[in-house]
Amino acid sequence: MRNLRRITQSIFFLIFLFLFFQTESKGGDELGYPVKIWLDFDPLIFISTLLSSHSVTKSLFVALIVIVVTIFMGRIFCGWICPLGTLHTMIGSFRKKPPATVRQNWYRIKYYILLFILASSLFTAQLAGIMDPISLLIRSLSLSIYPLVNYMTRAFFDTAYHLHLPVIVDVSEFFYTIFKKTFLSFHQPYFFQGIFIGLLFLMLLGLNLIERRFWCKYLCPLGALLGILSRYSLLKRSISEGCTSCGVCETMCSGGAVVDKDGTWRGAECLYCMDCDDLCPYNAVNFGFTARKDAASLNLGRRNVIISLLAGIFIVPFLRTRPLSGSGYFNRKLIRPPGSLDEREFLKKCVRCGECMKVCITNGLQPTLFDAGMEGIWTPKLVPRVGYCEYRCTLCGQVCPTGAIRRLTLKEKEKTKIGVAMIDKGRCLPYAFSTPCVVCEEVCPTPKKSIWLEQVLVRDRDGKDMIIKQPRVDIDLCVGCGTCEMFCPVKGEPAIYVISTNESRSTDNKLLLD
């Protein structure tokens, strides 16, 4: 069973990596693979989204499969399927010794985190994605680890190429071509906070060197949810009379389910890895289907449960006592992806998985820090100076698991406004310096240019008359894609920039009254 579990974990982990690498444009506007299927199967995302927004996308209903299987079979998702759990198992294998002390009550922490998340979701704050294992893994890989691997791989092959050694260059170019077709991105991605997010992720993995599957035992809210669902599962662990209380199962238990040497079993903590079955020297441990009750109860403590629920409730008004929550104030630099819901609804559904940022073909979608307040941390925003919103691309809506970004047709996308371009005449070359420049008009992607040029008679310092074409913005046609801002030749602060005003998703954030 141990070998079978390892094979199963490897297969699911490879499927996860394959879909992760496919989360990018292949030249068309369709991905061709169900790249968000792991998020669709996530019960924590399903329940928290349902509580916070009172609606879920149809694809999230597949999470019911995991819920039903867990009720009957226990936490096999954690032990056999979860890609982050597999990664923890791999890192934990480097630690050969069991922990010096047994942390008997630390397992309760993840249940308190779960209660905190569910209480905040009930009061419309979507915080599950910050610690949900699938969201956390995809976000960490997309925004930090994957860009790092890309950079290191390209740097290695660039170095090999510049050695100008015939055999080495030929071999390196052969492998480089294979890598570009398999896992390397088309362009090197860069993300704000990549180092910070990566260090948090590496720290979580490093906890396995303190105790194997530390995250799964003590911190994972999805594991806590599945633990509650598996309390009365039919698949259970049993001990025969041949048990000598040697303690092997206790020290080697991946989930901390065996709580003492007499074999007492805490079913909600069992990952069903079945290592105790394989490792038992007397074959006294067995797994089978039975209706008997667990030997150890799930005792969280009434006071701690109440504190966790109250903390989840009171965090909501705490997060929303900010100007962005008031009426009439908008952060002009907070440009959401096309198809995004109204800001309040968007925050109710976005789980910060990073899929939209990973799939963005220009690298323009970046994670926020406090641009949308603490409630909106790591949600996506467009930074046009980094990358514009491609006029005929709808990929971000295709990969969003919760519908925070609606999937648009190309015709809908062409009419969807995410902002409007503004001209800084003090920096614009034709205005401030009487220097010809038509870049913004040339790169404007709308069929009828939303940036048009007006011929103006100006006079230079010597009093000589000259004709200059000065740009103007048609706010009815401008969609705020940011192409003009990205390609503006003025260094530093561009002479033309996009603000979120006039976005289609808001009826209040308008430049002019209707």
Phi, psi and omega in degrees: 000325180297315178294321178297320178296317180298320178296315180297316177300318181296319180296312181294325179292321177293323175297317178301313181296320179299313179293327177296315180291335179278356180278064174197159183293137175253019180112339179246186181258014175234134182282323177087351179228149177283072190293339182260016186298328180293323177288326178295329182275002187275110181295328181293318176295319180299310184289316182294322178292320179296320180288321186281323184245353180062022176201151177221156176288157182300325184296333182288346180291346176292344176297339177298333178297314179296321180297314182294315180299320180294321179299324183266326189246357181085194186278053178290337176299317181293318186275335189239339192239315189307121181294325178290322175298320177297318179297319176297321178297318180297314180291320181296339180293343178284343176264116184268333184267144173291160180298149182293325179237147178268121181271085190297319189254001182293338181300339182290337185302317183293331176288324176293321176297318178299313180298321176300314182295314182293323178294317178294324177295320179299331179257031167072019174252118183268097181246001186297322186295340181295321183241000175298131188297323181289314177298316181299317181294312181295317180297315182294318178293316185293316189266347185225297188293314181296314175300323178296314179298319177301312184296314181295319181294314179296320179296320179298311182288330174295319178296315179298322181293320184281358173287337177059031174263119190310308184292314181297318180296317181296316180293316181295321179292327177297311180290325179298321177296320178295316181296321179296330181274348184251294189235345179286143178284161181294318175238151176294118179278147175227139181222140170297146179066012181302319180293315181298311180296321179294320179294321176299317180294314180295327177295318178297320177293324181294338178298338177293339178281343172275314177205132183299135181054044179303314180301313183295323183286320194239341190237338190286115179289329177293320176298323177295317179297314179292330176296319177295318180293334184266007184305323183239035178295155182281331179278117185224165180264140179226153181242130179271176182291347180284356181294131180252010181056043181287338176088005180298317182294327181291316184285335184258001183293124183289332183253000183069032183277333178270114192263347175201173189288347179276007175087008178304132192241129175257098190300325182294340181264350184288130178268000179056035175287335177066022175296324181296329177293316182286325188272343183298120183290345182246009181052039183269350182257134179219153174243133180199175183268122180207160181258008182292157182276160178294150178283327181247131182274163178267092184257104183264344182086120185300318183296316181293325177297315180296318179298318180297316179294316180294323178297320177295327180286313186282345177291335183294304177296330178298317180289336187258007174273072184211158182303326182297337180279342180281160180281141175090355178247131179225139175281110186295338180270355180272086182260111182277159178298153179298135183095356179295145176288170173308147192309314181297315178291325179300315181291336177289337187246331185293128181253013172057038183283338179084003180299318182295324179288324178294322187273347183298121189284345179254357182070016183286332179281124184232155179284140175280161169251279177241017180300326179250023184082173180296331180294333184259018183300136178068014171279161187277145171218154179269128175246094188301331180293337176273314180195140181275168175271112182301129189299326184244046179233132178233023188294325183298324178288335180285331185261352180290122186281337188251354182085011174298327170247114182290147175281122184254149167281165180298324179293320177294320181298319182296336181258355182277126181257131176250359179169196179213146180276140178236146182252129175265099185294338178286346180241343182291128186302313180294329181279307190278330188234005180053038180251127182300134175199126181231022185301312184299322179290322182292321184272351180302123189273348184294142183308310171262113189310125175280346171251120180239161186249133178249127178280124185232138176275119179236168182233131181278184185298330181273004179084012180274131178284143177208153179263125179237137175270115180254134183284147173229154180248127174269105186291342178284333182261334184293131180256357178075029184292336177086006179299319180297320180294318182296320186264003177300126184286350179287122183283163183073234175287123182291158180280343174230135186215161183251136172240163186285352180302144180079014179292143184294331187285348184239136175269350182257327184278071184240146178282320181235148175289144177293000000 
